Amino acid sequence: MSAALHLEIPAWLAAVAASQPPLADDGARMAFVIGLARRNAAAGGGPFAAAVFESAGGRLVAAGVNRVVEAACSAAHAEILALSLAQQGLGCHDLGASGLPVHELVSSAEPCAMCLGAVVWSGVRRVVCAARDEDVRAIGFDEGPKPEDWVAVLAARGIAVRRDVLRAEAIAVLREYAAGGGDIYNGRRGGA
């Protein structure tokens, strides 16, 4: 048994993130994230990306892309990596801790069941999504069981959600991935 868990983002992502100037609005932040998803899929990764931004001013805190297949780790979703890298970078497990600016997660797709849980515990106060759950399922991914009205669940916890920001662009990345033979890596849907 290994004594450590090591997940790594691609070198190209680290370089892009290091030079990213602040992005002023949801559209610009989402365009950045969808560009990461497209680049990751083209490089052999999954068609998903996410980033944590400071809400006021749009400073990029951390970005993640889907690394499930490359890392041999089902937890290596873009949202999980972006949230984890932001927390490590800030030295705090709670992105909503006192003294920190308000943080938000911008994701190329709505959170799956696992990522929804991570959002709840992360401390972000806002989530911005592009593709919907049904768009992701349409190419064959299983998003897992999550509450039907997950937006209300997050709202009850003080986390605002904005959906459908550049949805068509995110769907295009998903369809390109599927058409190119991308790995749909959840072959035992429904627990079978």
N, C-alpha and C positions, 0 to 999 in steps of 0.2 A: 504494500500500500504506500502510495506517495505521501510524503509529509508536508507537501505544499501544493497550492493551486496557483497556476500561473496562466493568466490570460493577457494577451498582447494585442494591441491595435496595430494595424498595418503602418509601416513607416510613412507612407504617403499621407495617411490621415494625421499623424503627428505633425508633419510639416505644414499641412493645410491649416490645421487648428492653430498652430503657433503664430501664423501670420494673418489671421482673420481679424479685420477691424470690427468694431461694434456694428450691429445691424439694428436699425431703428424700429422696424415694425414686423408684424407677424408674417407678411408676405415675403420680405427679404430673408427672414430667419428660415422660413420654410423652403424657399428656393435653395438656400445654402444646404439644408438637410437633404432635400431631394437630390441635389447634385452629388452629395456624398453617397447616397443609396445607389444611384446610377453607377458611380465610379466603383463602388464596392462590388456590385454585381458583375461589372465588366472585368474586374480583377479576380473573379471566381468565388466571391463571397455571396452572402444572401442579399436580397434586394431591399434591405431595410437600413435606416440610419436614424439617429436621434442626437440631440444636443441639449445641454443645459445652458441657459442664458440668465444673466441678471435681467430681471423684468424691466427695470427702469434704465434705459440706456443701451441695452442689447449687447453687453460684453459677453463673449463666449467664455464659458467656464470650462466645459469639457464636451467632447463629441465622441460618439461611439457608432460602430457599424456592426452588423450581424456577423458573428464569427463562429457560429454553432459547428459547422462542418470542419473548418480549419482547426479549431481548438478542441475538437472532440468533446464538446461540452454543451449540453442542451440549455444551460442557463446563459450562454453567451449571446443574448439578444442585445440589439443596439441600445435599447433603453436601459437595460441593466448595466451595460458597460459605461454609458454616458453618466448615469447617476453615480455609479461607484467611483469613476474617475474624478467627478466633481467633488464628491465627499472626501476622497483621499487628497485631492489637490488643496482643498480648504482645511483639511485636518479635522473634519467634523462629520460625524455620521448623520447629522440632522441639518439639511440645507435650509431649514426654517428656524434655526437657532437664533437666539437673541444676539444682536450685534451684527448679524449677516444681512446683506441685502436680500430682497425677495427674489427667489429663483423660480424659473419655469422650465418645463421639459417640452421641447418641440420635436415631434416624431413624424416620420414619413407615413406611419400607419397608426391606427388606434391601438392601445395596449392590449396584448393578449391577456389571458388569465394570470400568468406569472408576473408580467410586467405591471398589471393593474395593482397587484399586491405590493410590488416594489415602489410604485408611485405613492401609495398610501403611507408607507413607512419612510419615504425619502426626505420629506420636509418641503418639497416643492409646493407652491401655492397655485400653480396654473399649469395646464397641459394644453398644448396646441397640436392637433392631428390633421393629417392629410387624408390618406385612404381610410376607408371604413372597414370594419370587421368583415363585412360581406365581400368586399373587394379582394381582401387577402384570401378568404376562403374560396373565392371563385377560381383562383389558380391552383388550389389544392392544399394550402396550409390549414392546419387545425389550430384555431385560436384558443381552444380549451373552454371549459365552462366558466362563464362569468355572468354577473347579474345582467338581466335584460336592460335595466335602466342604470348602467354603470355610471353614467354622467351624474345622475342624482345621488348615487352613492358617494362619489367624490365631492359633490357640492355639499353634502351633509357633513363632510369632514373639512370643509373650508378650502377645497381645491376647485377652482374654476376650470371649465373645459370649453375650448373653442374647436369645433370640428370643421372638416371640409375645406381647409385652407390649401389651395392648389391641389385639390383632390384629383382632378383629371391628370395632372402631371405625375402624381404618385402612382396612379393606376397604370399609366403608360410604362413606368419602370417595372411594375409587377408583370405586366403583359410581355414586355421585352424579355424579362428573365425567364418566364415560362416558355415563350416561343423559342428561346435559345437553348432549351433543355436544362435549365437550372435545376439543381437538386431540391426537390420538395421532400424534406427530410423527416417527415412525421408519418411514416407509413402505417402505423398501427392506431389510426384515429379511433376515438371512442373506447379505448382501452382493450380492444380485441387482441 
